[in-house]
């Protein structure tokens, strides 16, 4: 999805004055921060409105700081998903939903601005199941151009293994990362995708890419993409030629041994039968006739 930001022709805001309009495009489950670009001391007050309903407020008295239901009783739309920076007044909407799309208006003592937020649905964009044969490579693609990314973090089973900034070339700066992947983790400078080469069974797990995107200082987005990786043992067809030859030789040896055992068994049965038949030729009782005295 292409991220866009631009200032449209200003329109009248909640206070009846003209305000610049900034376009913001995000995906469901993203977290987006709408920046004021100021610090608290530069303004007497900062208020945020969503579709003309006050949802956040900050002024010199911290006790007057409020978000969502605290600002308007009975209007709990966001349910603890709003965060107000008490230094800058910037507003963060966490785990954004399609119902959160609309106009967010910033009103201060000397500035008004409208952020028109569009929320797109892309279920496959946040979670992927991946299976790969042992020894192959697997690639995790954030789906965002490298030049749009400020910071890219990768976590395995909720443990941070690497953090890459836009100008950073080193991937595994962490000892645990180095021990686990040992130069098997590669970064594509064009797509910002991460590739694990020569995968092992121990690489199986839940991988999370945390992508931090900032656009022109007016808003920033945090996106999480999750990958459930299963590394499986290769099927027999993936055995090397040497391994296959070894298996064939073992089978031949087993077959020869089995045939030899059968021949040996049959040979001994034949010898036993021949001896038995020779005894029967002299006397049915098995006693040679030469040993029997003749009657007078």
C-alpha positions as CSV (number, residue, x, y, z in Angstrom):
1,X,0.0,0.0,0.0
2,X,1.4,3.4,-1.0
3,X,1.5,5.9,1.9
4,X,0.4,9.4,0.9
5,X,0.5,12.7,2.6
6,X,-0.4,16.1,1.2
7,X,-2.1,19.3,2.2
8,X,-5.4,19.9,0.4
9,X,-7.1,23.2,0.0
10,X,-8.1,24.4,3.5
11,X,-11.6,24.1,4.7
12,X,-13.6,25.3,7.6
13,X,-13.0,23.4,10.9
14,X,-15.0,23.0,14.1
15,X,-14.3,26.6,15.2
16,X,-15.5,28.1,12.0
17,X,-12.1,29.1,10.7
18,X,-10.1,27.6,7.7
19,X,-7.8,24.7,8.5
20,X,-5.2,22.9,6.3
21,X,-6.1,19.3,5.5
22,X,-3.5,16.5,5.6
23,X,-4.3,13.2,4.0
24,X,-3.3,10.1,6.0
25,X,-3.7,6.5,4.6
26,X,-3.2,3.5,6.9
27,X,-4.1,-0.1,7.3
28,X,-6.3,-1.7,9.9
29,X,-4.3,-2.6,13.1
30,X,-1.7,0.1,12.4
31,X,-0.9,2.7,15.1
32,X,-0.8,6.3,13.8
33,X,0.5,9.4,15.5
34,X,-0.8,12.8,14.4
35,X,2.0,15.3,15.2
36,X,1.5,18.9,16.3
37,X,5.1,19.8,15.7
38,X,5.2,21.9,18.9
39,X,5.9,21.6,22.6
40,X,3.4,22.3,25.3
41,X,5.0,25.6,26.4
42,X,4.4,27.1,23.0
43,X,0.6,26.8,23.3
44,X,-1.9,27.7,25.9
45,X,-4.0,24.7,25.0
46,X,-4.3,21.8,22.5
47,X,-7.6,20.1,21.7
48,X,-8.4,17.2,19.4
49,X,-11.7,16.5,17.7
50,X,-12.9,13.5,15.8
51,X,-15.7,14.2,13.4
52,X,-16.4,17.4,15.5
53,X,-16.5,15.5,18.8
54,X,-13.8,16.4,21.3
55,X,-11.6,13.4,22.1
56,X,-8.5,14.8,23.7
57,X,-7.2,17.9,25.5
58,X,-4.0,19.3,26.9
59,X,-3.2,22.6,28.6
60,X,-1.0,24.0,31.2
61,X,-2.9,22.2,34.0
62,X,-2.0,18.5,33.7
63,X,-5.2,17.7,35.7
64,X,-7.2,19.0,32.7
65,X,-5.6,16.5,30.3
66,X,-8.2,14.0,29.0
67,X,-8.7,11.5,26.3
68,X,-11.9,9.8,24.9
69,X,-14.5,9.2,27.6
70,X,-12.7,11.5,30.0
71,X,-13.4,14.4,27.6
72,X,-17.0,13.5,26.8
73,X,-18.8,11.1,29.1
74,X,-20.6,8.5,27.1
75,X,-18.5,8.8,23.9
76,X,-16.1,6.0,24.5
77,X,-15.4,5.1,20.9
78,X,-11.7,4.3,21.2
79,X,-11.7,2.2,24.4
80,X,-8.2,3.0,25.7
81,X,-6.7,3.2,22.2
82,X,-5.9,6.9,22.4
83,X,-2.6,8.2,23.7
84,X,-1.9,11.9,24.2
85,X,1.8,13.1,24.5
86,X,1.9,15.4,27.5
87,X,4.8,17.4,26.0
88,X,3.8,17.9,22.4
89,X,0.1,17.2,22.4
90,X,0.5,14.7,19.6
91,X,-2.3,12.2,19.4
92,X,-1.8,8.4,18.8
93,X,-4.6,6.1,17.7
94,X,-3.5,2.5,18.5
95,X,-4.7,-0.6,16.7
96,X,-6.7,1.5,14.3
97,X,-10.0,0.2,12.9
98,X,-12.1,1.0,9.9
99,X,-14.6,2.8,12.2
100,X,-11.8,5.2,13.1
101,X,-11.7,6.7,9.6
102,X,-12.6,10.3,9.4
103,X,-11.4,13.8,10.3
104,X,-9.1,14.4,13.3
105,X,-8.9,18.1,13.9
106,X,-6.1,19.8,15.9
107,X,-7.1,23.1,17.5
108,X,-4.7,25.2,19.5
109,X,-4.5,28.9,20.5
110,X,-2.8,29.8,17.1
111,X,-3.2,26.8,14.8
112,X,-5.8,24.6,13.3
113,X,-5.2,21.5,11.1
114,X,-7.4,18.6,9.9
115,X,-6.0,15.1,9.4
116,X,-8.3,13.2,7.0
117,X,-7.5,9.5,8.0
118,X,-8.5,6.7,5.5
119,X,-8.3,3.1,6.9
120,X,-7.8,0.2,4.5
121,X,-8.6,-3.4,5.2
122,X,-5.9,-5.9,4.3
123,X,-6.1,-9.1,6.5
124,X,-3.2,-10.8,4.8
125,X,-1.0,-7.7,5.3
126,X,-0.5,-8.3,9.0
127,X,-0.2,-12.1,9.5
128,X,1.4,-14.8,7.3
129,X,2.0,-18.5,7.8
130,X,5.3,-19.7,6.2
131,X,6.6,-23.2,5.7
132,X,10.1,-23.8,4.4
133,X,12.3,-26.8,3.9
134,X,15.4,-27.0,6.0
135,X,18.4,-25.6,4.3
136,X,16.3,-23.2,2.1
137,X,16.0,-19.4,2.5
138,X,13.0,-17.6,3.8
139,X,12.2,-13.9,3.3
140,X,10.1,-11.6,5.4
141,X,8.9,-8.6,3.4
142,X,7.6,-5.6,5.3
143,X,5.7,-4.4,2.2
144,X,7.0,-0.8,2.6
145,X,9.6,0.9,0.5
146,X,13.0,1.3,2.3
147,X,13.0,5.1,1.8
148,X,9.7,5.3,3.8
149,X,11.1,3.4,6.8
150,X,12.8,5.2,9.7
151,X,13.3,2.1,11.8
152,X,12.8,-1.6,11.2
153,X,12.8,-4.0,14.2
154,X,12.6,-7.8,14.1
155,X,11.5,-9.9,17.0
156,X,11.5,-13.7,17.4
157,X,9.0,-15.0,19.9
158,X,8.7,-11.4,21.3
159,X,12.5,-11.1,21.8
160,X,14.2,-8.3,19.9
161,X,17.0,-9.7,17.7
162,X,17.8,-6.7,15.5
163,X,16.9,-3.0,15.0
164,X,17.8,-1.4,11.7
165,X,17.8,2.4,11.1
166,X,17.5,3.9,7.6
167,X,21.3,4.6,7.4
168,X,22.5,1.4,9.2
169,X,24.2,-1.4,7.4
170,X,24.9,-3.7,10.3
171,X,22.0,-6.1,11.0
172,X,23.0,-8.3,13.9
173,X,24.4,-5.9,16.4
174,X,23.0,-8.0,19.3
175,X,25.1,-10.9,20.7
176,X,22.0,-13.1,20.8
177,X,21.3,-12.3,17.2
178,X,24.8,-13.2,16.1
179,X,24.8,-16.4,18.0
180,X,21.4,-17.5,16.6
181,X,21.9,-16.6,13.0
182,X,25.7,-16.3,12.5
183,X,25.7,-14.2,9.3
184,X,22.5,-15.9,8.0
185,X,20.4,-12.8,8.3
186,X,20.4,-10.5,5.2
187,X,18.8,-7.2,4.5
188,X,17.7,-6.1,1.0
189,X,18.5,-2.4,0.6
190,X,15.8,-1.9,-2.0
191,X,12.8,-3.6,-0.4
192,X,13.9,-3.6,3.3
193,X,13.0,-7.3,3.4
194,X,14.9,-9.7,5.8
195,X,16.1,-13.0,4.6
196,X,17.2,-16.0,6.7
197,X,19.5,-18.2,4.6
198,X,20.3,-21.9,5.2
199,X,17.3,-22.3,7.6
200,X,17.4,-24.8,10.4
201,X,14.7,-26.4,12.6
202,X,15.7,-24.1,15.4
203,X,14.6,-21.1,13.3
204,X,11.0,-22.0,13.6
205,X,8.9,-19.6,15.6
206,X,6.9,-16.4,15.5
207,X,8.6,-13.5,13.8
208,X,7.3,-9.9,14.1
209,X,8.5,-7.0,11.9
210,X,7.9,-3.6,13.6
211,X,8.0,-0.9,10.9
212,X,8.2,2.8,11.9
213,X,7.2,5.2,9.2
214,X,7.4,9.0,9.4
215,X,5.9,11.2,6.7
216,X,7.0,14.9,6.4
217,X,6.9,15.3,10.2
218,X,3.1,15.5,10.1
219,X,2.3,12.0,11.1
220,X,4.0,8.6,11.7
221,X,2.8,5.1,11.5
222,X,3.8,1.9,13.4
223,X,3.0,-1.3,11.5
224,X,3.4,-4.8,12.7
225,X,3.7,-7.8,10.3
226,X,3.7,-11.2,11.8
227,X,5.1,-14.4,10.3
228,X,4.7,-17.8,11.8
229,X,7.6,-19.8,10.4
230,X,7.8,-23.6,10.4
231,X,11.1,-25.2,9.1
232,X,10.4,-28.8,8.0
233,X,12.8,-31.6,7.3
234,X,13.2,-32.2,3.5
235,X,11.4,-35.1,1.9
236,X,13.5,-38.1,0.7
237,X,13.7,-36.7,-2.8
238,X,15.8,-33.9,-1.4
239,X,18.6,-36.4,-0.3
240,X,22.0,-35.9,-1.8
241,X,23.3,-38.3,-4.5
242,X,25.8,-39.8,-2.0
243,X,23.1,-40.4,0.6
244,X,20.9,-42.2,-2.0
245,X,23.8,-44.3,-3.2
246,X,24.6,-45.3,0.4
247,X,21.0,-46.4,1.0
248,X,21.0,-48.5,-2.2
249,X,24.2,-50.2,-1.2
250,X,22.8,-51.0,2.2
251,X,19.7,-52.5,0.6
252,X,21.7,-54.6,-1.7
253,X,23.8,-56.0,1.2
254,X,20.7,-56.8,3.1
255,X,19.2,-58.6,0.2
256,X,22.3,-60.6,-0.5
257,X,22.6,-61.6,3.1
258,X,18.9,-62.7,3.1
259,X,19.4,-64.8,-0.1
260,X,22.5,-66.4,1.3
261,X,20.7,-67.4,4.5
262,X,17.9,-69.0,2.5
263,X,20.4,-70.9,0.3
264,X,22.3,-72.1,3.3
265,X,19.1,-73.3,5.0
266,X,17.9,-75.1,1.9
267,X,21.3,-76.8,1.5
268,X,21.3,-78.1,5.0
269,X,17.7,-79.4,4.6
270,X,18.8,-81.2,1.4
271,X,21.8,-82.9,3.1
272,X,19.6,-84.0,6.0
273,X,17.1,-85.5,3.7
274,X,19.7,-87.4,1.7
275,X,21.1,-89.0,4.8
276,X,17.7,-90.0,6.0
277,X,16.9,-91.6,2.6
278,X,20.1,-93.7,2.7
279,X,19.1,-95.2,6.0
280,X,15.7,-96.1,4.7
281,X,17.3,-98.0,1.8
282,X,18.9,-100.6,4.2
283,X,16.0,-101.1,6.5
284,X,12.9,-99.2,7.3
285,X,13.8,-99.3,11.0
286,X,17.0,-97.5,10.1
287,X,19.3,-100.4,11.1
288,X,21.7,-101.5,8.4
289,X,20.9,-105.1,7.1
290,X,24.5,-106.1,7.6
291,X,24.0,-105.9,11.3
292,X,21.1,-108.3,11.3
293,X,21.8,-111.9,11.8
294,X,20.2,-114.4,9.3
295,X,17.9,-117.2,10.6
296,X,19.1,-120.7,10.1
